[in-house]
Amino acid sequence: MEHTGTKYESKTFREHVRLRSNMYIGSKKATENSLWVYNDINGKLERQQLKYPIALYNICDEIILNAIDHCIRTNKLKGKGKCDTIKLSLDKLTGSVVCYNNGEGIIAEKNDKGSIS
């Protein structure tokens, strides 16, 4: 068997995500798709041709699904800690997307290796 001389670089998980984000969130290049969009004026859904990066869609989708999962996970709780409200706001001026849920957060602690567990 012939050796190709290929060298592999070792990367931390953080470096890998930053350098090869397409593997995790999809393409950052704009793509065009036909999607259903809510029309504020007539209150109806309309099919529109939109141009957007798949990565942005996937990130927003993940955030919303995490909020929904949290509501389902805390469904049987009573009182504080139960998630029964999800609010989504989009700011056209700043381009920010905010997803809120009223459930108790998940505890994240820094471990001895410096990562979150």
N, C-alpha and C positions, 0 to 999 in steps of 0.2 A: 504494500500500500504506500502511495506517495504522500509525503507531508506537504501541505500547501503553504506553510509558514504563516498562517493566519494567527494573529495575536488577539486575545480577548482581554477586555478591560473589566476589572472588577469595580462595581458601582454600589454605593449604598442604596437602599430603597428610595430615599428622598431624591438622590441624584438621578436614579433611573426614571422616576415619575416625571421629574422636571425635564429631562432630556428626551424622553420618549413618551410624552403625554398622550399621543395618538393611541397608544396601546390601551390606555385606561379610560379616556373620555371621548375618543374619536377625533376626526379631522377638525382642525381649526380653520380650514379654508371654507369660504362660503359655498353653499350648495343651494340649489333651487328645488323646492318641493311645493306641491299643492296641498294645503292644509285647511282645516275648518277654523275660522276666526270669528269671534264674537263681535258683532257690530253694535257699538254703544248707541247709535242713533235709532235704529229700528228694533233693537233688542233681539236680533236673530243671528243664527250662525250662518256664515257665508263661506263658500270655497274661494280661497285666494292663493295666488302664486307668491310664495315668500322666498327670500334669499337670506340664509342664516348659516352660521357654522354649527355642524352637528354637535361639536363639543359643548357649546353653550346650551343647546337643547338637553343634552345628556346630563349636564351638571344640574340644571334646574329640575329636571325629572327626578334625579336622585334625591335632591333636597326635599321635594314634595312627597316622594314615596317614603322617605325616612319619617316625616311628620305623620303620615297616615299609619305607618307601622307602629309608631309610638302610641297613637290613639288606640289601635287594635290591641297592643300589648298591655295597656293600662285599662282596658275596657271593664274589667271586673272590680277595679279599685273603687272605693268610695271616698269622697272628700278630696283633701289635698293630694296632689300627685296624679290624679286621674286627668287624662287629656281628653277633653270633649270639644275643643275649639281649634280650628286651623284657620289662619288668616294669611292671605297671599296678597302682596302689594307690589306693583310694578311702577317705577318712576321713569317716565319717558324722557325727562330732562337729564337725569344723571345716568340712566341705564341700569339702575340698581334693582335687584329683585330681593324682596324680603319675605321670608316664610316664618310665621310665628305659630307655635302651638303652646297651649297653657299647661302641658304636662310637666312633671318634675324632670329635671335634666338627668343625664347619665354622668356618673362620677368618673372622671378621668384623672389619673395620677401619673406623675413622671416616675419612671423606674430608674434603677441605678445605671442603665445604659444611656439615659438621656431621652428615651422615646416615651411616648404616651402609651399607657396600657389601660 
